[in-house]
């Protein structure tokens, strides 16, 4: 396989390459784990294919560096590699442990997120990734502000101490669980800071996740008004949890084609057009996989 710019059009060749690697790995995995250890077999083949993909990408990017490829040239090849890797990984996992809807819907969501993020790893527009703040640093900043404010009030020291105690009680309620400010994507563009959470879709029981997202976005807003919190959702139709976030004052929420339009607006790349042109799950998967997905009504999760 030639690692050059034409690889972006080499879907058949890449599918064959990943399938051959998977076949090699299966010989070793089947000797190590018996048929009744299907979960261990599935984990092993996933790890093997992930390693294969990473080695391919590392070698490719080294070549791209030597030849000064543009971000678009790198991105379009990486999208094709990633898509072919996804196809073969799903096939391989299904061959040792059949997918059912809970596992499959969760897995597709895990795969859609990093696929979209490639547009921001190799953007066409001018943007920079940044490391998100730690909650401990955010808490210290907010605590220092309120402590300084209380200290400047024209009240007695006893009253100031009481106010600080009440403030500490509120913090103890907020931080009763671990709060993680790190979301899926963080980038700066035109003096604004964006934090993005990717989600395949909203289930029927996500109240805890909803409250977490509202709290995280609120903390960001208190830290700096320049933070913009955005939610990109794959599914076109969503439930009340999505609408609550969309109608909140702290999140900008987009789903379906709106989410892809925002990816294009910020990264500069039309990911939806690439998907429509290059992805063909029905013909790229092996026929037996499609049959299983049709019987289990799983194809709905492949509407990217």
Secondary structure in CASP SS format (residue, H / E / C, confidence):
PFRMAT SS
TARGET T0000
AUTHOR 0000-0000-0000
METHOD secondary structure of the structure
MODEL  1
X C 1.00
X C 1.00
X C 1.00
X C 1.00
X H 1.00
X H 1.00
X H 1.00
X H 1.00
X H 1.00
X C 1.00
X H 1.00
X H 1.00
X H 1.00
X H 1.00
X H 1.00
X H 1.00
X H 1.00
X H 1.00
X H 1.00
X H 1.00
X H 1.00
X H 1.00
X H 1.00
X H 1.00
X H 1.00
X H 1.00
X H 1.00
X H 1.00
X H 1.00
X H 1.00
X H 1.00
X H 1.00
X C 1.00
X C 1.00
X C 1.00
X C 1.00
X C 1.00
X H 1.00
X H 1.00
X H 1.00
X H 1.00
X H 1.00
X H 1.00
X H 1.00
X H 1.00
X H 1.00
X H 1.00
X H 1.00
X H 1.00
X H 1.00
X H 1.00
X H 1.00
X H 1.00
X H 1.00
X H 1.00
X H 1.00
X H 1.00
X H 1.00
X H 1.00
X H 1.00
X H 1.00
X H 1.00
X H 1.00
X H 1.00
X H 1.00
X H 1.00
X H 1.00
X C 1.00
X C 1.00
X C 1.00
X H 1.00
X H 1.00
X H 1.00
X H 1.00
X H 1.00
X H 1.00
X H 1.00
X H 1.00
X H 1.00
X H 1.00
X H 1.00
X H 1.00
X H 1.00
X H 1.00
X H 1.00
X H 1.00
X H 1.00
X H 1.00
X H 1.00
X H 1.00
X H 1.00
X H 1.00
X H 1.00
X H 1.00
X H 1.00
X H 1.00
X C 1.00
X C 1.00
X C 1.00
X C 1.00
X H 1.00
X H 1.00
X H 1.00
X H 1.00
X H 1.00
X H 1.00
X H 1.00
X H 1.00
X H 1.00
X H 1.00
X H 1.00
X H 1.00
X H 1.00
X H 1.00
X H 1.00
X H 1.00
X H 1.00
X H 1.00
X H 1.00
X H 1.00
X H 1.00
X C 1.00
X C 1.00
X C 1.00
X C 1.00
X C 1.00
X C 1.00
X E 1.00
X E 1.00
X C 1.00
X C 1.00
X C 1.00
X C 1.00
X C 1.00
X H 1.00
X H 1.00
X H 1.00
X H 1.00
X H 1.00
X H 1.00
X H 1.00
X H 1.00
X H 1.00
X H 1.00
X H 1.00
X H 1.00
X H 1.00
X H 1.00
X H 1.00
X H 1.00
X H 1.00
X C 1.00
X C 1.00
X C 1.00
X C 1.00
X C 1.00
X H 1.00
X H 1.00
X H 1.00
X H 1.00
X H 1.00
X H 1.00
X H 1.00
X H 1.00
X H 1.00
X H 1.00
X H 1.00
X H 1.00
X H 1.00
X H 1.00
X H 1.00
X H 1.00
X H 1.00
X H 1.00
X C 1.00
X C 1.00
X C 1.00
X C 1.00
X C 1.00
X C 1.00
X C 1.00
X C 1.00
X C 1.00
X C 1.00
X E 1.00
X E 1.00
X E 1.00
X E 1.00
X E 1.00
X C 1.00
X C 1.00
X E 1.00
X E 1.00
X E 1.00
X E 1.00
X E 1.00
X E 1.00
X E 1.00
X E 1.00
X C 1.00
X C 1.00
X C 1.00
X C 1.00
X C 1.00
X C 1.00
X C 1.00
X H 1.00
X H 1.00
X H 1.00
X H 1.00
X H 1.00
X H 1.00
X H 1.00
X H 1.00
X H 1.00
X H 1.00
X H 1.00
X H 1.00
X H 1.00
X H 1.00
X H 1.00
X H 1.00
X H 1.00
X C 1.00
X C 1.00
X C 1.00
X E 1.00
X E 1.00
X E 1.00
X E 1.00
X E 1.00
X E 1.00
X E 1.00
X C 1.00
X C 1.00
X C 1.00
X C 1.00
X C 1.00
X C 1.00
X H 1.00
X H 1.00
X H 1.00
X H 1.00
X H 1.00
X H 1.00
X H 1.00
X C 1.00
X C 1.00
X C 1.00
X C 1.00
X C 1.00
X E 1.00
X E 1.00
X E 1.00
X E 1.00
X C 1.00
X H 1.00
X H 1.00
X H 1.00
X H 1.00
X H 1.00
X H 1.00
X H 1.00
X H 1.00
X H 1.00
X H 1.00
X H 1.00
X C 1.00
X C 1.00
X C 1.00
X H 1.00
X H 1.00
X H 1.00
X H 1.00
X H 1.00
X H 1.00
X H 1.00
X H 1.00
X C 1.00
X C 1.00
X H 1.00
X H 1.00
X H 1.00
X H 1.00
X C 1.00
X C 1.00
X H 1.00
X H 1.00
X H 1.00
X H 1.00
X H 1.00
X H 1.00
X H 1.00
X H 1.00
X H 1.00
X C 1.00
X C 1.00
X C 1.00
X H 1.00
X H 1.00
X H 1.00
X H 1.00
X C 1.00
X C 1.00
END
